[in-house]
């Protein structure tokens, strides 16, 4: 078993449980829609969370050649996975009786959900910066980060329904833009192999990730 296989058996399980948490709660919300309005805000938040988890999963795969098994690696994996799980667990109410509609729950919990995801991504970037720092003139690095962090931060901060819907739609749309390979990969991403170019031992090429 390689270092990555050992690592992913632990990390992948935690991310898989996170996806299951959102999916089960989403199904419960759909099943009870006649008793409690689903609205638009919470489904958009759930879709974004699922896409972000998938993106994080792809990032882990693309970084498989630089992952080493040691205590700091496993501890940080636990921290990041728990941030995602706790964020995902707050997307929907824990019981059907807690809220009359999901929009009310969204406004009460969305800062915790998006704050957790933003924290996980900030921690990840700080870890990556220890391996390579982007140049101040590296245009595409800042474009990629603005495309992701801009809408998510806006959705976290806004108190207006229309702005929250637009911000979440932009955050969801950012994945389509990134995976369509419309924008060039930043030099920083290439240095770290996040475009899938740094791989020597795996049987499958790594997909590009929006990092």
DRENSE-373518 format. One record per atom (N, C-alpha, C, O): residue in three letters; x, y, z. Coordinates in steps of 0.001 Angstrom, whole numbers, padded with zeros to 6 digits, always signed. Layout:
% DRENSE-373518
ALAXYZ ...
//
This chain:
% DRENSE-373518
UNK+000848-001194+000000 UNK+000000+000000+000000 UNK+000885+001247+000000 UNK+001786+001377+000828 UNK+000621+002154-000930 UNK+001406+003382-001021 UNK+000997+004352+000084 UNK-000017+004162+000755 UNK+001816+005403+000259 UNK+001481+006429+001249 UNK+000122+007049+000946 UNK-000689+007265+001847 UNK-000118+007334-000341 UNK-001377+007976-000708 UNK-002565+007057-000442 UNK-003593+007513+000057 UNK-002444+005784-000763 UNK-003540+004839-000523 UNK-003856+004741+000965 UNK-005021+004679+001358 UNK-002820+004726+001781 UNK-003017+004686+003231 UNK-003710+005961+003710 UNK-004650+005909+004503 UNK-003236+007096+003219 UNK-003808+008384+003595 UNK-005256+008493+003143 UNK-006117+008931+003908 UNK-005529+008097+001906 UNK-006859+008302+001338 UNK-007890+007351+001936 UNK-009082+007660+001939 UNK-007449+006195+002443 UNK-008386+005294+003106 UNK-008989+005954+004341 UNK-010109+005635+004741 UNK-008243+006872+004940 UNK-008713+007625+006105 UNK-009434+008903+005684 UNK-010561+009158+006110 UNK-008785+009695+004855 UNK-009327+010991+004461 UNK-010554+010828+003576 UNK-011542+011543+003738 UNK-010489+009877+002633 UNK-011614+009651+001735 UNK-012852+009184+002473 UNK-013970+009535+002097 UNK-012661+008389+003527 UNK-013800+007939+004327 UNK-014506+009121+004977 UNK-015735+009187+004977 UNK-013739+010050+005527 UNK-014332+011218+006181 UNK-015066+012103+005176 UNK-016155+012597+005465 UNK-014477+012304+004002 UNK-015152+013106+002983 UNK-016399+012398+002473 UNK-017414+013039+002198 UNK-016323+011065+002347 UNK-017489+010306+001918 UNK-018642+010428+002902 UNK-019796+010548+002492 UNK-018342+010399+004186 UNK-019365+010592+005206 UNK-019968+011994+005121 UNK-021155+012185+005384 UNK-019141+012965+004754 UNK-019624+014335+004605 UNK-020616+014439+003461 UNK-021663+015071+003602 UNK-020296+013825+002328 UNK-021218+013812+001188 UNK-022519+013117+001575 UNK-023604+013598+001247 UNK-022413+011992+002268 UNK-023603+011251+002684 UNK-024478+012091+003612 UNK-025706+012035+003534 UNK-023847+012865+004487 UNK-024593+013717+005412 UNK-025456+014712+004651 UNK-026636+014875+004961 UNK-024876+015381+003653 UNK-025632+016357+002867 UNK-026711+015660+002050 UNK-027848+016128+002001 UNK-026367+014545+001407 UNK-027311+013849+000536 UNK-028528+013347+001308 UNK-029659+013487+000843 UNK-028304+012764+002478 UNK-029416+012238+003282 UNK-030323+013370+003745 UNK-031547+013255+003674 UNK-029731+014464+004218 UNK-030542+015596+004676 UNK-031282+016250+003514 UNK-032404+016728+003682 UNK-030662+016273+002344 UNK-031309+016820+001153 UNK-032536+015972+000813 UNK-033606+016507+000522 UNK-032376+014667+000852 UNK-033496+013766+000567 UNK-034621+013953+001583 UNK-035797+013943+001218 UNK-034266+014122+002846 UNK-035281+014354+003878 UNK-036043+015654+003616 UNK-037259+015717+003797 UNK-035316+016689+003187 UNK-035958+017974+002908 UNK-036933+017858+001742 UNK-038029+018417+001784 UNK-036533+017133+000705 UNK-037420+016935-000440 UNK-038646+016127-000030 UNK-039765+016426-000448 UNK-038430+015108+000787 UNK-039527+014240+001212 UNK-040559+014984+002057 UNK-041743+014648+002033 UNK-040113+015989+002798 UNK-041025+016713+003694 UNK-041414+018081+003150 UNK-041821+018958+003912 UNK-041290+018271+001834 UNK-041522+019607+001268 UNK-042970+020078+001429 UNK-043222+021283+001406 UNK-043915+019170+001590 UNK-045309+019579+001761 UNK-045557+020144+003156 UNK-046472+020945+003349 UNK-044762+019740+004105 UNK-044901+020246+005473 UNK-043981+021435+005749 UNK-044256+022248+006632 UNK-042892+021529+004991 UNK-041923+022598+005232 UNK-041352+023051+003900 UNK-040829+022244+003132 UNK-041456+024345+003632 UNK-040979+024890+002358 UNK-039464+024725+002221 UNK-038704+025019+003143 UNK-039048+024246+001049 UNK-037614+024073+000804 UNK-036954+025400+000464 UNK-035849+025689+000925 UNK-037634+026206-000344 UNK-037046+027463-000774 UNK-035934+027261-001788 UNK-035808+026187-002376 UNK-035139+028281-001989 UNK-034050+028235-002967 UNK-032676+028333-002315 UNK-031705+027781-002833 UNK-032586+029016-001204 UNK-031289+029298-000593 UNK-030575+028040-000102 UNK-029400+027833-000403 UNK-031282+027207+000648 UNK-030636+026008+001203 UNK-030226+025012+000127 UNK-029120+024478+000206 UNK-031074+024727-000893 UNK-030606+023846-001970 UNK-029364+024371-002681 UNK-028471+023593-003016 UNK-029296+025689-002918 UNK-028101+026257-003545 UNK-026883+026066-002648 UNK-025798+025733-003125 UNK-027065+026275-001363 UNK-025958+026079-000423 UNK-025512+024622-000420 UNK-024315+024337-000391 UNK-026474+023697-000450 UNK-026143+022271-000457 UNK-025382+021888-001719 UNK-024415+021130-001657 UNK-025815+022407-002860 UNK-025126+022114-004123 UNK-023698+022638-004083 UNK-022764+021956-004506 UNK-023533+023863-003569 UNK-022182+024414-003470 UNK-021301+023558-002565 UNK-020152+023274-002906 UNK-021828+023149-001422 UNK-021041+022334-000487 UNK-020627+021023-001142 UNK-019480+020599-001000 UNK-021542+020375-001855 UNK-021214+019115-002529 UNK-020138+019318-003593 UNK-019227+018501-003725 UNK-020244+020407-004349 UNK-019231+020696-005366 UNK-017882+021000-004724 UNK-016838+020592-005232 UNK-017912+021712-003617 UNK-016655+022059-002962 UNK-015977+020825-002381 UNK-014754+020698-002434 UNK-016773+019920-001829 UNK-016204+018666-001333 UNK-015597+017869-002480 UNK-014509+017309-002345 UNK-016305+017818-003619 UNK-015775+017109-004790 UNK-014474+017735-005264 UNK-013532+017034-005631 UNK-014432+019077-005253 UNK-013214+019778-005641 UNK-012067+019437-004698 UNK-010933+019237-005133 UNK-012370+019374-003406 UNK-011341+019037-002422 UNK-010852+017608-002619 UNK-009668+017316-002453 UNK-011770+016730-002971 UNK-011420+015340-003249 UNK-010460+015269-004445 UNK-009455+014559-004409 UNK-010792+016019-005502 UNK-009935+016054-006687 UNK-008580+016672-006372 UNK-007551+016230-006883 UNK-008589+017698-005528 UNK-007312+018289-005140 UNK-006426+017255-004458 UNK-005233+017163-004747 UNK-007012+016480-003554 UNK-006234+015456-002847 UNK-005628+014464-003828 UNK-004482+014044-003668 UNK-006400+014092-004844 UNK-005887+013166-005862 UNK-004745+013798-006645 UNK-003737+013145-006916 UNK-004901+015070-007007 UNK-003867+015729-007805 UNK-002576+015909-007012 UNK-001495+016020-007590 UNK-002696+015937-005675 UNK-001517+016135-004820 UNK-000954+014822-004296 UNK-000157+014822-003357 UNK-001359+013700-004892 UNK-000995+012388-004346 UNK+000510+012143-004319 UNK+000995+011403-003463 UNK+001257+012749-005240 UNK+002698+012489-005309 UNK+003494+013241-004251 UNK+004669+012943-004037 UNK+002870+014211-003585 UNK+003605+014981-002578 UNK+003103+014699-001164 UNK+003615+015268-000200 UNK+002102+013822-001034 UNK+001570+013495+000288 UNK+002464+012462+000964 UNK+002745+011405+000398 UNK+002901+012771+002161 UNK+003722+011860+002950 UNK+002997+011535+004255 UNK+002374+012404+004865 UNK+003085+010281+004670 UNK+002406+009860+005887 UNK+003252+010213+007105 UNK+004333+009661+007310 UNK+002747+011130+007896 UNK+003363+011485+009169 UNK+002283+012105+010051 UNK+001152+012308+009609 UNK+002634+012400+011285 UNK+001643+012936+012204 UNK+001066+014271+011740 UNK-000156+014414+011770 UNK+001854+015257+011315 UNK+001261+016515+010854 UNK+000285+016325+009694 UNK-000767+016963+009659 UNK+000631+015446+008739 UNK-000255+015218+007599 UNK-001598+014664+008052 UNK-002647+015155+007633 UNK-001573+013644+008907 UNK-002817+013029+009361 UNK-003623+013983+010243 UNK-004853+013988+010191 UNK-002938+014784+011047 UNK-003644+015733+011904 UNK-004338+016799+011065 UNK-005500+017120+011316 UNK-003642+017354+010068 UNK-004244+018377+009225 UNK-005376+017793+008389 UNK-006378+018466+008148 UNK-005226+016548+007944 UNK-006314+015894+007212 UNK-007548+015777+008093 UNK-008670+015994+007637 UNK-007334+015434+009354 UNK-008450+015333+010292 UNK-009116+016686+010500 UNK-010343+016780+010498 UNK-008315+017737+010680 UNK-008857+019081+010884 UNK-009681+019518+009680 UNK-010805+019994+009836 UNK-009129+019360+008479 UNK-009822+019791+007269 UNK-011094+018983+007047 UNK-012138+019544+006714 UNK-011010+017668+007230 UNK-012189+016823+007027 UNK-013285+017146+008039 UNK-014466+017147+007695 UNK-012899+017420+009281 UNK-013887+017769+010298 UNK-014533+019122+010010 UNK-015727+019301+010252 UNK-013760+020066+009501 UNK-014337+021353+009113 UNK-015396+021162+008040 UNK-016464+021771+008091 UNK-015089+020307+007063 UNK-016069+020030+006014 UNK-017286+019303+006576 UNK-018422+019636+006238 UNK-017051+018315+007430 UNK-018174+017546+007960 UNK-019089+018423+008814 UNK-020310+018370+008670 UNK-018507+019225+009699 UNK-019317+020086+010552 UNK-020073+021126+009727 UNK-021223+021445+010027 UNK-019428+021648+008696 UNK-020109+022593+007808 UNK-021277+021919+007103 UNK-022375+022470+007035 UNK-021030+020723+006579 UNK-022074+019992+005861 UNK-023231+019620+006781 UNK-024388+019618+006360 UNK-022919+019305+008038 UNK-023957+018895+008985 UNK-024913+020027+009322 UNK-026012+019780+009818 UNK-024507+021276+009059 UNK-025342+022430+009381 UNK-026116+022969+008189 UNK-026866+023935+008329 UNK-025949+022366+007022 UNK-026653+022854+005833 UNK-028160+022696+006002 UNK-028921+023605+005671 UNK-028596+021540+006519 UNK-030016+021269+006743 UNK-030277+021126+008244 UNK-029365+020792+009001 UNK-031525+021377+008681 UNK-031862+021184+010099 UNK-031669+019736+010526 UNK-031810+018818+009718 UNK-031352+019543+011779 UNK-031143+018189+012285 UNK-032447+017413+012373 UNK-032451+016200+012160 UNK-033552+018079+012682 UNK-034861+017434+012725 UNK-035851+018257+011918 UNK-035646+019452+011703 UNK-036912+017624+011477 UNK-037894+018294+010630 UNK-038721+019316+011401 UNK-039337+020192+010794 UNK-038743+019219+012717 UNK-039572+020117+013521 UNK-038840+021393+013928 UNK-039453+022290+014506 UNK-037556+021492+013642 UNK-036772+022627+014134 UNK-037143+023950+013472 UNK-037106+024999+014115 UNK-037503+023903+012182 UNK-037747+025133+011438 UNK-039003+024977+010583 UNK-039285+023900+010057 UNK-039757+026086+010454 UNK-040956+026060+009614 UNK-040609+026082+008133 UNK-041339+025523+007314 UNK-039510+026718+007789 UNK-039038+026728+006400 UNK-037515+026747+006403 UNK-036883+027155+007377 UNK-036941+026294+005288 UNK-035483+026161+005220 UNK-034780+027496+005034 UNK-033595+027616+005344 UNK-035493+028501+004533 UNK-034857+029810+004385 UNK-034454+030375+005751 UNK-033383+030964+005897 UNK-035323+030189+006746 UNK-034990+030653+008088 UNK-033763+029951+008642 UNK-032918+030573+009285 UNK-033670+028660+008393 UNK-032496+027899+008833 UNK-031250+028373+008101 UNK-030173+028452+008692 UNK-031391+028685+006826 UNK-030250+029168+006038 UNK-029643+030408+006673 UNK-028427+030480+006852 UNK-030470+031380+007014 UNK-029939+032630+007567 UNK-029341+032434+008950 UNK-028461+033191+009360 UNK-029806+031432+009664 UNK-029259+031172+010999 UNK-027948+030403+010959 UNK-027158+030479+011900 UNK-027704+029653+009869 UNK-026559+028748+009842 UNK-025552+029009+008723 UNK-024453+028455+008754 UNK-025893+029826+007750 UNK-025035+029922+006556 UNK-023645+030473+006862 UNK-022686+030125+006173 UNK-023516+031316+007870 UNK-022185+031833+008201 UNK-021302+030752+008807 UNK-020086+030756+008617 UNK-021914+029832+009534 UNK-021143+028709+010068 UNK-020712+027768+008942 UNK-019571+027308+008907 UNK-021640+027489+008026 UNK-021341+026578+006910 UNK-020248+027153+006022 UNK-019226+026510+005785 UNK-020471+028370+005531 UNK-019500+028977+004622 UNK-018218+029363+005356 UNK-017134+029316+004775 UNK-018333+029740+006614 UNK-017137+030050+007397 UNK-016246+028837+007573 UNK-015021+028947+007513 UNK-016857+027672+007793 UNK-016074+026446+007913 UNK-015373+026080+006624 UNK-014210+025675+006631 UNK-016085+026224+005511 UNK-015484+025900+004215 UNK-014382+026891+003866 UNK-013325+026498+003373 UNK-014621+028165+004118 UNK-013575+029158+003880 UNK-012356+028878+004753 UNK-011221+028993+004290 UNK-012583+028516+006000 UNK-011467+028208+006904 UNK-010655+027030+006392 UNK-009425+027063+006417 UNK-011346+025979+005924 UNK-010643+024808+005394 UNK-009782+025182+004202 UNK-008647+024721+004083 UNK-010315+026017+003317 UNK-009557+026398+002129 UNK-008415+027351+002455 UNK-007362+027294+001819 UNK-008609+028217+003429 UNK-007521+029108+003846 UNK-006389+028300+004476 UNK-005217+028541+004186 UNK-006735+027343+005334 UNK-005710+026476+005935 UNK-004959+025719+004857 UNK-003733+025616+004899 UNK-005704+025184+003884 UNK-005070+024446+002791 UNK-004084+025329+002040 UNK-002968+024904+001742 UNK-004493+026556+001735 UNK-003602+027445+000990 UNK-002373+027825+001810 UNK-001277+027943+001261 UNK-002542+028016+003103 UNK-001380+028308+003947 UNK-000391+027149+003928 UNK+000821+027361+003915 UNK-000913+025923+003925 UNK-000038+024751+003834 UNK+000670+024707+002486 UNK+001858+024392+002412 UNK-000062+025023+001422 UNK+000540+025009+000089 UNK+001582+026113-000061 UNK+002574+025942-000770 UNK+001362+027235+000599 UNK+002326+028333+000519 UNK+003668+027958+001148 UNK+004690+028572+000840 UNK+003670+026959+002024 UNK+004946+026508+002582 UNK+005770+025752+001545 UNK+006977+025579+001716 UNK+005125+025302+000475 UNK+005825+024585-000592 UNK+006204+025507-001742 UNK+007245+025323-002374 UNK+005365+026494-002014 UNK+005649+027440-003105 UNK+004811+028690-002900 UNK+003632+028612-002555 UNK+005430+029838-003115 UNK+004728+031109-003005 UNK+004495+031690-004392 UNK+005408+031681-005218 UNK+003294+032196-004670 UNK+003057+032831-005967 UNK+003750+034184-006036 UNK+003862+034890-005033 UNK+004207+034531-007212 UNK+004810+035849-007399 UNK+003721+036915-007350 UNK+002577+036655-007723 UNK+004070+038098-006897 UNK+003104+039182-006795 UNK+002569+039575-008166 UNK+001480+040139-008275 UNK+003339+039276-009215 UNK+002927+039608-010581 UNK+002214+038450-011274 UNK+001917+038528-012466 UNK+001940+037383-010538 UNK+001319+036203-011151 UNK-000182+036427-011297 UNK-000960+036133-010389 UNK-000568+036945-012441 UNK-001935+037400-012699 UNK-002966+036295-012510 UNK-003967+036492-011821 UNK-002729+035133-013118 UNK-003746+034084-013128 UNK-003961+033458-011755 UNK-005045+032944-011479 UNK-002968+033490-010905 UNK-003171+033009-009536 UNK-004261+033826-008853 UNK-005179+033269-008251 UNK-004155+035141-008948 UNK-005121+036005-008282 UNK-006488+035943-008951 UNK-007509+036093-008280 UNK-006520+035726-010258 UNK-007806+035557-010951 UNK-008528+034323-010432 UNK-009712+034381-010102 UNK-007805+033200-010363 UNK-008416+031958-009880 UNK-008917+032109-008446 UNK-010005+031640-008114 UNK-008131+032758-007603 UNK-008533+032903-006203 UNK-009729+033843-006063 UNK-010606+033613-005230 UNK-009767+034892-006870 UNK-010897+035817-006829 UNK-012177+035131-007285 UNK-013245+035355-006715 UNK-012068+034297-008310 UNK-013236+033579-008824 UNK-013841+032686-007748 UNK-015061+032546-007667 UNK-012994+032085-006927 UNK-013507+031202-005873 UNK-013864+031974-004600 UNK-015006+031927-004140 UNK-012891+032680-004036 UNK-013096+033291-002730 UNK-014051+034484-002776 UNK-014716+034777-001782 UNK-014126+035175-003917 UNK-015004+036334-004023 UNK-016466+036002-003759 UNK-017049+036539-002817 UNK-017081+035124-004568 UNK-018493+034791-004347 UNK-018767+034128-003001 UNK-019791+034397-002372 UNK-017848+033258-002555 UNK-018077+032558-001282 UNK-018053+033549-000117 UNK-018885+033470+000787 UNK-017103+034475-000141 UNK-017038+035490+000913 UNK-018258+036398+000867 UNK-018791+036785+001907 UNK-018695+036733-000336 UNK-019896+037564-000498 UNK-021115+036848+000077 UNK-021903+037443+000812 UNK-021266+035566-000260 UNK-022394+034787+000266 UNK-022334+034705+001789 UNK-023365+034748+002460 UNK-021127+034587+002329 UNK-020961+034534+003783 UNK-021375+035850+004439 UNK-021973+035844+005515 UNK-021064+036964+003805 UNK-021241+038271+004439 UNK-022624+038875+004240 UNK-023105+039596+005114 UNK-023275+038600+003118 UNK-024493+039319+002774 UNK-025662+038951+003676 UNK-025741+037837+004195 UNK-026563+039902+003853 UNK-027795+039672+004606 UNK-029025+039830+003716 UNK-030158+039837+004198 UNK-028786+039958+002411 UNK-029876+040141+001459 UNK-030112+038859+000666 UNK-029168+038209+000218 UNK-031381+038507+000502 UNK-031727+037249-000153 UNK-031235+037210-001595 UNK-030615+036234-002016 UNK-031509+038266-002348 UNK-031101+038298-003752 UNK-029598+038204-003911 UNK-029104+037505-004795 UNK-028869+038907-003056 UNK-027405+038864-003122 UNK-026888+037477-002767 UNK-025926+036999-003369 UNK-027524+036826-001786 UNK-027096+035480-001398 UNK-027316+034490-002535 UNK-026463+033643-002798 UNK-028462+034597-003210 UNK-028745+033710-004347 UNK-027729+033929-005452 UNK-027192+032970-006006 UNK-027460+035198-005778 UNK-026502+035505-006843 UNK-025103+035028-006469 UNK-024404+034445-007298 UNK-024695+035270-005241 UNK-023355+034862-004807 UNK-023193+033348-004860 UNK-022156+032855-005304 UNK-024202+032605-004415 UNK-024123+031145-004452 UNK-024130+030625-005886 UNK-023430+029664-006204 UNK-024919+031259-006751 UNK-024920+030869-008168 UNK-023553+031114-008797 UNK-023075+030297-009584 UNK-022926+032230-008455 UNK-021581+032518-008963 UNK-020570+031515-008415 UNK-019681+031066-009138 UNK-020708+031166-007143 UNK-019795+030183-006548 UNK-019948+028824-007224 UNK-018958+028144-007495 UNK-021192+028433-007495 UNK-021439+027169-008196 UNK-020917+027246-009625 UNK-020293+026308-010122 UNK-021182+028383-010285 UNK-020725+028557-011659 UNK-019218+028590-011793 UNK-018685+028278-012858 UNK-018514+028968-010721 UNK-017052+029023-010796 UNK-016463+027649-011077 UNK-015405+027543-011698 UNK-017137+026595-010624 UNK-016634+025243-010888 UNK-016761+024892-012362 UNK-015867+024275-012941 UNK-017882+025289-012967 UNK-018047+025045-014402 UNK-016975+025784-015188 UNK-016428+025248-016152 UNK-016672+027013-014781 UNK-015643+027799-015461 UNK-014275+027161-015311 UNK-013517+027082-016278 UNK-013953+026707-014116 UNK-012641+026112-013874 UNK-012477+024791-014617 UNK-011449+024563-015255 UNK-013476+023927-014542 UNK-013332+022597-015125 UNK-013510+022594-016634 UNK-013192+021606-017294 UNK-014015+023691-017184 UNK-014079+023821-018638 UNK-012717+024179-019219 UNK-012552+024230-020438 UNK-011735+024427-018344 UNK-010374+024773-018765 UNK-010339+026023-019647 UNK-009531+026136-020569 UNK-011236+026949-019336 UNK-011273+028199-020096 UNK-010091+029088-019722 UNK-009527+029771-020576 UNK-009722+029077-018453 UNK-008650+029942-017963 UNK-007342+029171-017846 UNK-007350+027991-017496 UNK-006235+029816-018131 UNK-004931+029147-017987 UNK-004637+028801-016529 UNK-005077+029497-015614 UNK-003897+027730-016329 UNK-003442+027371-014990 UNK-002362+028353-014546 UNK-001504+028739-015340 UNK-002405+028754-013286 UNK-001382+029670-012783 UNK-000040+028964-012681 UNK+000022+027742-012547 UNK+001032+029742-012745 UNK+002369+029173-012583 UNK+002523+028524-011212 UNK+003227+027525-011068 UNK+001870+029088-010220 UNK+001893+028517-008877 UNK+001275+027127-008879 UNK+001815+026197-008281 UNK+000136+026991-009557 UNK-000517+025694-009638 UNK+000319+024674-010376 UNK+000342+023500-010008 UNK+001011+025119-011424 UNK+001875+024208-012185 UNK+003044+023740-011323 UNK+003412+022566-011354 UNK+003627+024661-010551 UNK+004741+024288-009667 UNK+004335+023183-008689 UNK+005115+022279-008388 UNK+003100+023277-008203 UNK+002623+022307-007223 UNK+002025+021062-007868 UNK+001687+020101-007178 UNK+001895+021082-009189 UNK+001320+019935-009878 UNK-000185+019882-009803 UNK-000764+018814-010005 UNK-000853+021005-009517 UNK-002300+021006-009383 UNK-003018+020940-010718 UNK-004241+020810-010759 UNK-002271+021027-011810 UNK-002870+020863-013134 UNK-002764+019427-013609 UNK-003136+019115-014741 UNK-002253+018542-012742 UNK-002135+017141-013110 UNK-000854+016791-013825 UNK-000727+015676-014329 UNK+000117+017713-013890 UNK+001344+017442-014637 UNK+002389+016725-013801 UNK+003273+016067-014348 UNK+002299+016844-012474 UNK+003293+016205-011620 UNK+002755+014861-011179 UNK+002057+014777-010168 UNK+003058+013835-011898 UNK+002636+012492-011551 UNK+003547+011487-012214 UNK+003878+011621-013392 UNK+003948+010492-011472 UNK+004880+009522-012025 UNK+004474+008094-011751 UNK+004833+007196-012514 UNK+003727+007857-010670 UNK+003475+006485-010269 UNK+002032+006047-010429 UNK+001775+004846-010520 UNK+001092+006954-010467 UNK-000307+006566-010507 UNK-000701+006106-011899 UNK-000115+006523-012898 UNK-001710+005234-011949 UNK-002148+004693-013229 UNK-003116+005616-013939 UNK-003357+005455-015135 UNK-003675+006581-013223 UNK-004656+007486-013794 UNK-004156+008912-013671 UNK-003652+009299-012617 UNK-004287+009705-014733 UNK-003826+011086-014682 UNK-004737+011899-013779 UNK-005926+011612-013640 UNK-004155+012909-013174 UNK-004918+013736-012239 UNK-005680+014802-012993 UNK-005120+015429-013892 UNK-006955+015033-012654 UNK-007698+016109-013267 UNK-007259+017447-012714 UNK-006722+017541-011610 UNK-007497+018468-013495 UNK-007179+019803-013023 UNK-008168+020212-011946 UNK-009357+019907-012038 UNK-007680+020899-010934 UNK-008540+021344-009847 UNK-008464+022853-009747 UNK-007427+023443-010049 UNK-009573+023500-009318 UNK-009596+024957-009242 UNK-008921+025470-007995 UNK-009582+025983-007092 UNK-007606+025336-007936 UNK-006863+025788-006760 UNK-005736+026716-007181 UNK-004990+027205-006334 
//
